Amino acid sequence: MRIKIALISLLSLCLSTELYAKEYTFGIVPQQSSKKLARLWTPVLQKLSQDTGITLKFSTAKDIPTFEKRLTEGHYDIAYMNPYHFTVFNQSPGYIALAHQSDKRINGIMVVRYDSSLTNLKDLNGATIAFPSPAAFAATILPTANMRNQNISFDSKFVSSHDSVYLAVSRGLLPAGGGILRTFNNTDPAVRDTLRILWKSDGYTPHAFAAHPAIPAEDRTLIANALAMLGRTEEGAKLLATLNFKSIQLADDTQWDDVRALKITELNTED
């Protein structure tokens, strides 16, 4: 009888633990299709959930402007966002930095078809160029600022994701497009092999893993430490390799001061 009572109590405790277990949404910036992001990130989030005891649920958005709107509203508990996004949404609603990719600087790139006659940015004067969204930091803001500084005239065509940029250029729909090295290296080889990099920007602090300020400090610490531990185990390193990451390091809000110094104004969360 005592054994039966103990088993019932243990079962009740397990059911209660499952019922009240914490679950947080983990928003991933939609640089690529939702299907592809889910395939790449879900195993990573499952590992983090296992390591922290907190259920981390994959989430994204149909495009980057929708993702930005959701960040403005504090929709995501945890989010992986571009460097400029972090500087904006760190102010309001107050997302707090947890970590970023280790030993990495983010570079914007401009790609053209491998058989294009274009040799430098000035050759794009008067062209219509593909970009993922107006506030995509490295893929849009860095190359367009560089071209404006060189007095290069161009029109922008926003196509919702990095993969869409690469596909549009690969198919010859547009002569060039903006992206970043990580998504370029991670895109479909059948598309990537038809492209070449025309230009690359200087490097900046990469994308931020950040938590909504409503998330308790102890949970932020758990998740941050779990992120930082991924690259230190064989299993975690294999998962990161699918994202073209080597490792992740802890970070604080000040590490994006290089981006703040650019004084970018594409987004205004007070609008």
Secondary structure, 3 states (H helix, E strand, C coil): CHHHHHHHHHHHHHHHHHHHCCEEEEEECCCCCHHHHHHHHHHHHHHHHHHHCCEEEEECCCCHHHHHHHHHCCCCCEEEECHHHHHHHCCCCCCEEEEEECCCCECEEEEEECCCCCCCHHHHCCEEEEECCCCCHHHHHHHHHHHHHCCCCEEEEECCCHHHHHHHHHCCCCCCEEEEHHHHHHCCHHHHCCEEEEEECCCECCCEEEECCCCCHHHHHHHHHHHHHHHHCHHHHHHHHCCCCCCEEECCHHHHHHHHCCCCCCCCCCC
